[in-house]
Each structure stands twice: as structure tokens, then as C-alpha cells.
Amino acid sequence: MSTPPPQLSHTTEIVIATVVGAVVGVLSGNYLLGGIVGIVLGIGLSVAKTLYVDRKRRRR
């Protein structure tokens, strides 16, 4: 019986998305836009990392 793979940590992606979203919100003066950019970027980075790690594990 094989052991399940360890959980992925998405902390780095969320921090990057939060900082970028905050910067966009402050620079544009539109905090809603900054929040939306942060959320979309966080989801995109997390999905990309999950796909990358999954593909890397399958090649082993």
C-alpha cells in the first residue's frame, strides 16, 4: 500500500497575490480592482503550482 503524497503549501502564491493585489489597488485608487486582481492571481498561481507538481510526480 502506498502512502499519499504530502500536502501542497500554497502560502507563497497567496502572499505574492496579496502583495500584487494591494499594489494594484493602491496605485490605481480602486481597491475593488486590487482585490479582484489578488484573488484571480492567487487562484491562477495555486492551480499552476498544483498542475506542475502533479506532472512532476507522475514522471517519476
N, CA, C, O and CB atoms as a CASP TS submission, in Angstrom:
PFRMAT TS
TARGET T0000
AUTHOR 0000-0000-0000
METHOD Language model
MODEL 1
PARENT N/A
ATOM      1  N   MET     1       0.843  -1.165   0.000  1.00  0.00           N
ATOM      2  CA  MET     1       0.000   0.000   0.000  1.00  0.00           C
ATOM      3  C   MET     1       0.897   1.239   0.000  1.00  0.00           C
ATOM      4  O   MET     1       1.812   1.345   0.817  1.00  0.00           O
ATOM      5  CB  MET     1      -0.964  -0.008   1.218  1.00  0.00           C
ATOM      6  N   SER     2       0.641   2.154  -0.895  1.00  0.00           N
ATOM      7  CA  SER     2       1.485   3.342  -0.991  1.00  0.00           C
ATOM      8  C   SER     2       0.954   4.459  -0.093  1.00  0.00           C
ATOM      9  O   SER     2      -0.236   4.532   0.215  1.00  0.00           O
ATOM     10  CB  SER     2       1.568   3.824  -2.447  1.00  0.00           C
ATOM     11  N   THR     3       1.859   5.303   0.302  1.00  0.00           N
ATOM     12  CA  THR     3       1.471   6.441   1.137  1.00  0.00           C
ATOM     13  C   THR     3       1.042   7.606   0.243  1.00  0.00           C
ATOM     14  O   THR     3       1.601   7.794  -0.838  1.00  0.00           O
ATOM     15  CB  THR     3       2.640   6.869   2.074  1.00  0.00           C
ATOM     16  N   PRO     4       0.076   8.371   0.677  1.00  0.00           N
ATOM     17  CA  PRO     4      -0.356   9.507  -0.140  1.00  0.00           C
ATOM     18  C   PRO     4       0.727  10.585  -0.184  1.00  0.00           C
ATOM     19  O   PRO     4       1.522  10.697   0.749  1.00  0.00           O
ATOM     20  CB  PRO     4      -1.671  10.096   0.409  1.00  0.00           C
ATOM     21  N   PRO     5       0.769  11.374  -1.251  1.00  0.00           N
ATOM     22  CA  PRO     5       1.775  12.434  -1.329  1.00  0.00           C
ATOM     23  C   PRO     5       1.507  13.515  -0.279  1.00  0.00           C
ATOM     24  O   PRO     5       0.363  13.716   0.127  1.00  0.00           O
ATOM     25  CB  PRO     5       1.792  13.056  -2.740  1.00  0.00           C
ATOM     26  N   PRO     6       2.540  14.197   0.151  1.00  0.00           N
ATOM     27  CA  PRO     6       2.349  15.242   1.163  1.00  0.00           C
ATOM     28  C   PRO     6       1.508  16.400   0.619  1.00  0.00           C
ATOM     29  O   PRO     6       1.458  16.635  -0.589  1.00  0.00           O
ATOM     30  CB  PRO     6       3.710  15.765   1.648  1.00  0.00           C
ATOM     31  N   GLN     7       0.857  17.109   1.521  1.00  0.00           N
ATOM     32  CA  GLN     7       0.018  18.238   1.137  1.00  0.00           C
ATOM     33  C   GLN     7       0.864  19.352   0.532  1.00  0.00           C
ATOM     34  O   GLN     7       1.998  19.578   0.955  1.00  0.00           O
ATOM     35  CB  GLN     7      -0.767  18.763   2.349  1.00  0.00           C
ATOM     36  N   LEU     8       0.307  20.046  -0.460  1.00  0.00           N
ATOM     37  CA  LEU     8       0.984  21.196  -1.041  1.00  0.00           C
ATOM     38  C   LEU     8       0.715  22.437  -0.207  1.00  0.00           C
ATOM     39  O   LEU     8      -0.397  22.644   0.278  1.00  0.00           O
ATOM     40  CB  LEU     8       0.533  21.417  -2.491  1.00  0.00           C
ATOM     41  N   SER     9       1.725  23.246  -0.046  1.00  0.00           N
ATOM     42  CA  SER     9       1.557  24.515   0.650  1.00  0.00           C
ATOM     43  C   SER     9       1.461  25.626  -0.381  1.00  0.00           C
ATOM     44  O   SER     9       2.348  25.778  -1.221  1.00  0.00           O
ATOM     45  CB  SER     9       2.727  24.774   1.641  1.00  0.00           C
ATOM     46  N   HIS    10       0.393  26.398  -0.320  1.00  0.00           N
ATOM     47  CA  HIS    10       0.191  27.481  -1.277  1.00  0.00           C
ATOM     48  C   HIS    10       0.429  28.840  -0.632  1.00  0.00           C
ATOM     49  O   HIS    10      -0.075  29.856  -1.111  1.00  0.00           O
ATOM     50  CB  HIS    10      -1.216  27.419  -1.859  1.00  0.00           C
ATOM     51  N   THR    11       1.191  28.859   0.445  1.00  0.00           N
ATOM     52  CA  THR    11       1.442  30.108   1.164  1.00  0.00           C
ATOM     53  C   THR    11       2.173  31.121   0.291  1.00  0.00           C
ATOM     54  O   THR    11       1.817  32.299   0.284  1.00  0.00           O
ATOM     55  CB  THR    11       2.250  29.835   2.428  1.00  0.00           C
ATOM     56  N   THR    12       3.178  30.682  -0.436  1.00  0.00           N
ATOM     57  CA  THR    12       3.960  31.590  -1.279  1.00  0.00           C
ATOM     58  C   THR    12       3.085  32.253  -2.327  1.00  0.00           C
ATOM     59  O   THR    12       3.182  33.461  -2.546  1.00  0.00           O
ATOM     60  CB  THR    12       5.105  30.840  -1.956  1.00  0.00           C
ATOM     61  N   GLU    13       2.232  31.472  -2.976  1.00  0.00           N
ATOM     62  CA  GLU    13       1.368  32.023  -4.024  1.00  0.00           C
ATOM     63  C   GLU    13       0.385  33.043  -3.448  1.00  0.00           C
ATOM     64  O   GLU    13       0.125  34.078  -4.062  1.00  0.00           O
ATOM     65  CB  GLU    13       0.602  30.895  -4.733  1.00  0.00           C
ATOM     66  N   ILE    14      -0.150  32.749  -2.284  1.00  0.00           N
ATOM     67  CA  ILE    14      -1.125  33.649  -1.674  1.00  0.00           C
ATOM     68  C   ILE    14      -0.461  34.955  -1.247  1.00  0.00           C
ATOM     69  O   ILE    14      -1.056  36.024  -1.389  1.00  0.00           O
ATOM     70  CB  ILE    14      -1.798  32.976  -0.467  1.00  0.00           C
ATOM     71  N   VAL    15       0.767  34.883  -0.725  1.00  0.00           N
ATOM     72  CA  VAL    15       1.481  36.099  -0.334  1.00  0.00           C
ATOM     73  C   VAL    15       1.774  36.957  -1.557  1.00  0.00           C
ATOM     74  O   VAL    15       1.574  38.171  -1.522  1.00  0.00           O
ATOM     75  CB  VAL    15       2.790  35.750   0.401  1.00  0.00           C
ATOM     76  N   ILE    16       2.246  36.340  -2.641  1.00  0.00           N
ATOM     77  CA  ILE    16       2.524  37.078  -3.874  1.00  0.00           C
ATOM     78  C   ILE    16       1.251  37.735  -4.393  1.00  0.00           C
ATOM     79  O   ILE    16       1.265  38.910  -4.760  1.00  0.00           O
ATOM     80  CB  ILE    16       3.121  36.143  -4.947  1.00  0.00           C
ATOM     81  N   ALA    17       0.162  36.993  -4.425  1.00  0.00           N
ATOM     82  CA  ALA    17      -1.101  37.533  -4.930  1.00  0.00           C
ATOM     83  C   ALA    17      -1.611  38.674  -4.051  1.00  0.00           C
ATOM     84  O   ALA    17      -2.151  39.655  -4.563  1.00  0.00           O
ATOM     85  CB  ALA    17      -2.155  36.426  -5.011  1.00  0.00           C
ATOM     86  N   THR    18      -1.444  38.553  -2.747  1.00  0.00           N
ATOM     87  CA  THR    18      -1.889  39.610  -1.840  1.00  0.00           C
ATOM     88  C   THR    18      -1.100  40.894  -2.056  1.00  0.00           C
ATOM     89  O   THR    18      -1.675  41.980  -2.118  1.00  0.00           O
ATOM     90  CB  THR    18      -1.758  39.155  -0.389  1.00  0.00           C
ATOM     91  N   VAL    19       0.211  40.767  -2.170  1.00  0.00           N
ATOM     92  CA  VAL    19       1.055  41.947  -2.374  1.00  0.00           C
ATOM     93  C   VAL    19       0.745  42.602  -3.713  1.00  0.00           C
ATOM     94  O   VAL    19       0.610  43.824  -3.779  1.00  0.00           O
ATOM     95  CB  VAL    19       2.544  41.569  -2.302  1.00  0.00           C
ATOM     96  N   VAL    20       0.630  41.823  -4.771  1.00  0.00           N
ATOM     97  CA  VAL    20       0.335  42.385  -6.088  1.00  0.00           C
ATOM     98  C   VAL    20      -1.044  43.036  -6.090  1.00  0.00           C
ATOM     99  O   VAL    20      -1.208  44.126  -6.638  1.00  0.00           O
ATOM    100  CB  VAL    20       0.413  41.295  -7.174  1.00  0.00           C
ATOM    101  N   GLY    21      -2.024  42.392  -5.493  1.00  0.00           N
ATOM    102  CA  GLY    21      -3.363  42.964  -5.420  1.00  0.00           C
ATOM    103  C   GLY    21      -3.393  44.271  -4.643  1.00  0.00           C
ATOM    104  O   GLY    21      -4.072  45.220  -5.036  1.00  0.00           O
ATOM    105  N   ALA    22      -2.658  44.316  -3.542  1.00  0.00           N
ATOM    106  CA  ALA    22      -2.606  45.547  -2.750  1.00  0.00           C
ATOM    107  C   ALA    22      -1.925  46.672  -3.520  1.00  0.00           C
ATOM    108  O   ALA    22      -2.376  47.817  -3.477  1.00  0.00           O
ATOM    109  CB  ALA    22      -1.874  45.299  -1.429  1.00  0.00           C
ATOM    110  N   VAL    23      -0.856  46.356  -4.214  1.00  0.00           N
ATOM    111  CA  VAL    23      -0.154  47.373  -5.001  1.00  0.00           C
ATOM    112  C   VAL    23      -1.039  47.893  -6.121  1.00  0.00           C
ATOM    113  O   VAL    23      -1.096  49.101  -6.352  1.00  0.00           O
ATOM    114  CB  VAL    23       1.149  46.804  -5.581  1.00  0.00           C
ATOM    115  N   VAL    24      -1.729  47.001  -6.817  1.00  0.00           N
ATOM    116  CA  VAL    24      -2.636  47.427  -7.883  1.00  0.00           C
ATOM    117  C   VAL    24      -3.745  48.303  -7.312  1.00  0.00           C
ATOM    118  O   VAL    24      -4.089  49.327  -7.903  1.00  0.00           O
ATOM    119  CB  VAL    24      -3.236  46.206  -8.610  1.00  0.00           C
ATOM    120  N   GLY    25      -4.299  47.920  -6.188  1.00  0.00           N
ATOM    121  CA  GLY    25      -5.360  48.702  -5.567  1.00  0.00           C
ATOM    122  C   GLY    25      -4.914  50.080  -5.145  1.00  0.00           C
ATOM    123  O   GLY    25      -5.633  51.056  -5.357  1.00  0.00           O
ATOM    124  N   VAL    26      -3.736  50.176  -4.549  1.00  0.00           N
ATOM    125  CA  VAL    26      -3.238  51.467  -4.082  1.00  0.00           C
ATOM    126  C   VAL    26      -2.848  52.359  -5.258  1.00  0.00           C
ATOM    127  O   VAL    26      -3.184  53.543  -5.277  1.00  0.00           O
ATOM    128  CB  VAL    26      -2.039  51.271  -3.146  1.00  0.00           C
ATOM    129  N   LEU    27      -2.149  51.803  -6.227  1.00  0.00           N
ATOM    130  CA  LEU    27      -1.699  52.617  -7.358  1.00  0.00           C
ATOM    131  C   LEU    27      -2.851  53.098  -8.230  1.00  0.00           C
ATOM    132  O   LEU    27      -2.812  54.211  -8.755  1.00  0.00           O
ATOM    133  CB  LEU    27      -0.724  51.831  -8.201  1.00  0.00           C
ATOM    134  N   SER    28      -3.870  52.269  -8.386  1.00  0.00           N
ATOM    135  CA  SER    28      -4.984  52.670  -9.237  1.00  0.00           C
ATOM    136  C   SER    28      -6.047  53.455  -8.464  1.00  0.00           C
ATOM    137  O   SER    28      -6.897  54.111  -9.067  1.00  0.00           O
ATOM    138  CB  SER    28      -5.612  51.444  -9.876  1.00  0.00           C
ATOM    139  N   GLY    29      -6.000  53.390  -7.144  1.00  0.00           N
ATOM    140  CA  GLY    29      -7.004  54.053  -6.333  1.00  0.00           C
ATOM    141  C   GLY    29      -8.317  53.306  -6.296  1.00  0.00           C
ATOM    142  O   GLY    29      -9.308  53.812  -5.768  1.00  0.00           O
ATOM    143  N   ASN    30      -8.336  52.114  -6.848  1.00  0.00           N
ATOM    144  CA  ASN    30      -9.539  51.291  -6.913  1.00  0.00           C
ATOM    145  C   ASN    30      -9.260  49.997  -6.143  1.00  0.00           C
ATOM    146  O   ASN    30      -8.680  49.055  -6.684  1.00  0.00           O
ATOM    147  CB  ASN    30      -9.955  50.993  -8.407  1.00  0.00           C
ATOM    148  N   TYR    31      -9.678  49.966  -4.879  1.00  0.00           N
ATOM    149  CA  TYR    31      -9.364  48.824  -4.030  1.00  0.00           C
ATOM    150  C   TYR    31     -10.130  47.566  -4.430  1.00  0.00           C
ATOM    151  O   TYR    31      -9.653  46.455  -4.197  1.00  0.00           O
ATOM    152  CB  TYR    31      -9.660  49.162  -2.593  1.00  0.00           C
ATOM    153  N   LEU    32     -11.290  47.725  -5.018  1.00  0.00           N
ATOM    154  CA  LEU    32     -12.037  46.561  -5.505  1.00  0.00           C
ATOM    155  C   LEU    32     -11.269  45.877  -6.623  1.00  0.00           C
ATOM    156  O   LEU    32     -11.180  44.650  -6.662  1.00  0.00           O
ATOM    157  CB  LEU    32     -13.441  46.975  -5.996  1.00  0.00           C
ATOM    158  N   LEU    33     -10.717  46.665  -7.527  1.00  0.00           N
ATOM    159  CA  LEU    33      -9.896  46.105  -8.605  1.00  0.00           C
ATOM    160  C   LEU    33      -8.691  45.370  -8.034  1.00  0.00           C
ATOM    161  O   LEU    33      -8.351  44.282  -8.499  1.00  0.00           O
ATOM    162  CB  LEU    33      -9.433  47.214  -9.568  1.00  0.00           C
ATOM    163  N   GLY    34      -8.047  45.951  -7.035  1.00  0.00           N
ATOM    164  CA  GLY    34      -6.907  45.300  -6.408  1.00  0.00           C
ATOM    165  C   GLY    34      -7.284  43.978  -5.763  1.00  0.00           C
ATOM    166  O   GLY    34      -6.533  43.006  -5.843  1.00  0.00           O
ATOM    167  N   GLY    35      -8.443  43.941  -5.126  1.00  0.00           N
ATOM    168  CA  GLY    35      -8.899  42.692  -4.527  1.00  0.00           C
ATOM    169  C   GLY    35      -9.182  41.619  -5.557  1.00  0.00           C
ATOM    170  O   GLY    35      -8.836  40.452  -5.373  1.00  0.00           O
ATOM    171  N   ILE    36      -9.811  42.027  -6.640  1.00  0.00           N
ATOM    172  CA  ILE    36     -10.118  41.072  -7.708  1.00  0.00           C
ATOM    173  C   ILE    36      -8.836  40.556  -8.355  1.00  0.00           C
ATOM    174  O   ILE    36      -8.711  39.360  -8.621  1.00  0.00           O
ATOM    175  CB  ILE    36     -11.024  41.722  -8.772  1.00  0.00           C
ATOM    176  N   VAL    37      -7.881  41.455  -8.610  1.00  0.00           N
ATOM    177  CA  VAL    37      -6.602  41.039  -9.191  1.00  0.00           C
ATOM    178  C   VAL    37      -5.895  40.070  -8.254  1.00  0.00           C
ATOM    179  O   VAL    37      -5.346  39.067  -8.709  1.00  0.00           O
ATOM    180  CB  VAL    37      -5.702  42.265  -9.477  1.00  0.00           C
ATOM    181  N   GLY    38      -5.897  40.349  -6.958  1.00  0.00           N
ATOM    182  CA  GLY    38      -5.251  39.464  -5.992  1.00  0.00           C
ATOM    183  C   GLY    38      -5.885  38.084  -5.941  1.00  0.00           C
ATOM    184  O   GLY    38      -5.186  37.072  -5.886  1.00  0.00           O
ATOM    185  N   ILE    39      -7.212  38.047  -5.959  1.00  0.00           N
ATOM    186  CA  ILE    39      -7.918  36.760  -5.914  1.00  0.00           C
ATOM    187  C   ILE    39      -7.652  35.944  -7.169  1.00  0.00           C
ATOM    188  O   ILE    39      -7.343  34.755  -7.091  1.00  0.00           O
ATOM    189  CB  ILE    39      -9.425  36.979  -5.744  1.00  0.00           C
ATOM    190  N   VAL    40      -7.773  36.583  -8.319  1.00  0.00           N
ATOM    191  CA  VAL    40      -7.559  35.867  -9.592  1.00  0.00           C
ATOM    192  C   VAL    40      -6.117  35.393  -9.704  1.00  0.00           C
ATOM    193  O   VAL    40      -5.867  34.264 -10.128  1.00  0.00           O
ATOM    194  CB  VAL    40      -7.912  36.773 -10.798  1.00  0.00           C
ATOM    195  N   LEU    41      -5.173  36.240  -9.331  1.00  0.00           N
ATOM    196  CA  LEU    41      -3.765  35.853  -9.393  1.00  0.00           C
ATOM    197  C   LEU    41      -3.465  34.712  -8.418  1.00  0.00           C
ATOM    198  O   LEU    41      -2.722  33.791  -8.756  1.00  0.00           O
ATOM    199  CB  LEU    41      -2.866  37.061  -9.088  1.00  0.00           C
ATOM    200  N   GLY    42      -4.033  34.767  -7.220  1.00  0.00           N
ATOM    201  CA  GLY    42      -3.818  33.698  -6.245  1.00  0.00           C
ATOM    202  C   GLY    42      -4.350  32.359  -6.728  1.00  0.00           C
ATOM    203  O   GLY    42      -3.693  31.329  -6.577  1.00  0.00           O
ATOM    204  N   ILE    43      -5.543  32.378  -7.310  1.00  0.00           N
ATOM    205  CA  ILE    43      -6.117  31.137  -7.847  1.00  0.00           C
ATOM    206  C   ILE    43      -5.272  30.613  -8.998  1.00  0.00           C
ATOM    207  O   ILE    43      -4.981  29.420  -9.076  1.00  0.00           O
ATOM    208  CB  ILE    43      -7.568  31.365  -8.316  1.00  0.00           C
ATOM    209  N   GLY    44      -4.882  31.518  -9.889  1.00  0.00           N
ATOM    210  CA  GLY    44      -4.072  31.103 -11.047  1.00  0.00           C
ATOM    211  C   GLY    44      -2.739  30.511 -10.639  1.00  0.00           C
ATOM    212  O   GLY    44      -2.335  29.474 -11.167  1.00  0.00           O
ATOM    213  N   LEU    45      -2.047  31.154  -9.706  1.00  0.00           N
ATOM    214  CA  LEU    45      -0.753  30.633  -9.259  1.00  0.00           C
ATOM    215  C   LEU    45      -0.904  29.301  -8.529  1.00  0.00           C
ATOM    216  O   LEU    45      -0.073  28.409  -8.698  1.00  0.00           O
ATOM    217  CB  LEU    45      -0.063  31.647  -8.350  1.00  0.00           C
ATOM    218  N   SER    46      -1.942  29.158  -7.729  1.00  0.00           N
ATOM    219  CA  SER    46      -2.154  27.905  -6.999  1.00  0.00           C
ATOM    220  C   SER    46      -2.467  26.752  -7.944  1.00  0.00           C
ATOM    221  O   SER    46      -1.961  25.643  -7.768  1.00  0.00           O
ATOM    222  CB  SER    46      -3.285  28.066  -5.986  1.00  0.00           C
ATOM    223  N   VAL    47      -3.298  27.013  -8.943  1.00  0.00           N
ATOM    224  CA  VAL    47      -3.617  25.970  -9.921  1.00  0.00           C
ATOM    225  C   VAL    47      -2.371  25.601 -10.720  1.00  0.00           C
ATOM    226  O   VAL    47      -2.119  24.422 -10.968  1.00  0.00           O
ATOM    227  CB  VAL    47      -4.747  26.437 -10.870  1.00  0.00           C
ATOM    228  N   ALA    48      -1.589  26.605 -11.125  1.00  0.00           N
ATOM    229  CA  ALA    48      -0.367  26.331 -11.883  1.00  0.00           C
ATOM    230  C   ALA    48       0.615  25.494 -11.071  1.00  0.00           C
ATOM    231  O   ALA    48       1.226  24.566 -11.601  1.00  0.00           O
ATOM    232  CB  ALA    48       0.294  27.639 -12.312  1.00  0.00           C
ATOM    233  N   LYS    49       0.769  25.817  -9.792  1.00  0.00           N
ATOM    234  CA  LYS    49       1.686  25.035  -8.960  1.00  0.00           C
ATOM    235  C   LYS    49       1.190  23.615  -8.777  1.00  0.00           C
ATOM    236  O   LYS    49       1.978  22.670  -8.827  1.00  0.00           O
ATOM    237  CB  LYS    49       1.871  25.696  -7.600  1.00  0.00           C
ATOM    238  N   THR    50      -0.112  23.453  -8.566  1.00  0.00           N
ATOM    239  CA  THR    50      -0.671  22.120  -8.394  1.00  0.00           C
ATOM    240  C   THR    50      -0.448  21.270  -9.644  1.00  0.00           C
ATOM    241  O   THR    50      -0.044  20.111  -9.544  1.00  0.00           O
ATOM    242  CB  THR    50      -2.166  22.208  -8.071  1.00  0.00           C
ATOM    243  N   LEU    51      -0.708  21.839 -10.813  1.00  0.00           N
ATOM    244  CA  LEU    51      -0.501  21.101 -12.059  1.00  0.00           C
ATOM    245  C   LEU    51       0.968  20.771 -12.274  1.00  0.00           C
ATOM    246  O   LEU    51       1.300  19.669 -12.710  1.00  0.00           O
ATOM    247  CB  LEU    51      -1.031  21.902 -13.243  1.00  0.00           C
ATOM    248  N   TYR    52       1.850  21.719 -11.970  1.00  0.00           N
ATOM    249  CA  TYR    52       3.283  21.490 -12.138  1.00  0.00           C
ATOM    250  C   TYR    52       3.784  20.365 -11.230  1.00  0.00           C
ATOM    251  O   TYR    52       4.503  19.472 -11.677  1.00  0.00           O
ATOM    252  CB  TYR    52       4.058  22.774 -11.852  1.00  0.00           C
ATOM    253  N   VAL    53       3.400  20.416  -9.957  1.00  0.00           N
ATOM    254  CA  VAL    53       3.858  19.399  -9.006  1.00  0.00           C
ATOM    255  C   VAL    53       3.263  18.036  -9.350  1.00  0.00           C
ATOM    256  O   VAL    53       3.945  17.017  -9.242  1.00  0.00           O
ATOM    257  CB  VAL    53       3.480  19.796  -7.562  1.00  0.00           C
ATOM    258  N   ASP    54       1.996  18.011  -9.763  1.00  0.00           N
ATOM    259  CA  ASP    54       1.358  16.750 -10.136  1.00  0.00           C
ATOM    260  C   ASP    54       2.036  16.129 -11.356  1.00  0.00           C
ATOM    261  O   ASP    54       2.284  14.923 -11.393  1.00  0.00           O
ATOM    262  CB  ASP    54      -0.132  16.970 -10.417  1.00  0.00           C
ATOM    263  N   ARG    55       2.329  16.953 -12.338  1.00  0.00           N
ATOM    264  CA  ARG    55       3.003  16.451 -13.542  1.00  0.00           C
ATOM    265  C   ARG    55       4.405  15.964 -13.207  1.00  0.00           C
ATOM    266  O   ARG    55       4.868  14.966 -13.759  1.00  0.00           O
ATOM    267  CB  ARG    55       3.068  17.543 -14.625  1.00  0.00           C
ATOM    268  N   LYS    56       5.074  16.660 -12.312  1.00  0.00           N
ATOM    269  CA  LYS    56       6.422  16.271 -11.893  1.00  0.00           C
ATOM    270  C   LYS    56       6.393  14.930 -11.158  1.00  0.00           C
ATOM    271  O   LYS    56       7.279  14.096 -11.345  1.00  0.00           O
ATOM    272  CB  LYS    56       7.044  17.359 -10.994  1.00  0.00           C
ATOM    273  N   ARG    57       5.358  14.724 -10.311  1.00  0.00           N
ATOM    274  CA  ARG    57       5.248  13.459  -9.562  1.00  0.00           C
ATOM    275  C   ARG    57       4.941  12.296 -10.486  1.00  0.00           C
ATOM    276  O   ARG    57       5.431  11.190 -10.261  1.00  0.00           O
ATOM    277  CB  ARG    57       4.163  13.561  -8.485  1.00  0.00           C
ATOM    278  N   ARG    58       4.154  12.516 -11.507  1.00  0.00           N
ATOM    279  CA  ARG    58       3.780  11.423 -12.410  1.00  0.00           C
ATOM    280  C   ARG    58       4.949  10.954 -13.270  1.00  0.00           C
ATOM    281  O   ARG    58       4.971   9.802 -13.703  1.00  0.00           O
ATOM    282  CB  ARG    58       2.635  11.858 -13.305  1.00  0.00           C
ATOM    283  N   ARG    59       5.912  11.821 -13.520  1.00  0.00           N
ATOM    284  CA  ARG    59       7.057  11.458 -14.358  1.00  0.00           C
ATOM    285  C   ARG    59       8.023  10.544 -13.625  1.00  0.00           C
ATOM    286  O   ARG    59       8.849   9.892 -14.263  1.00  0.00           O
ATOM    287  CB  ARG    59       7.788  12.709 -14.825  1.00  0.00           C
ATOM    288  N   ARG    60       7.944  10.478 -12.311  1.00  0.00           N
ATOM    289  CA  ARG    60       8.868   9.641 -11.540  1.00  0.00           C
ATOM    290  C   ARG    60       8.586   8.194 -11.721  1.00  0.00           C
ATOM    291  O   ARG    60       9.274   7.354 -11.140  1.00  0.00           O
ATOM    292  CB  ARG    60       8.808   9.977 -10.089  1.00  0.00           C
TER
END
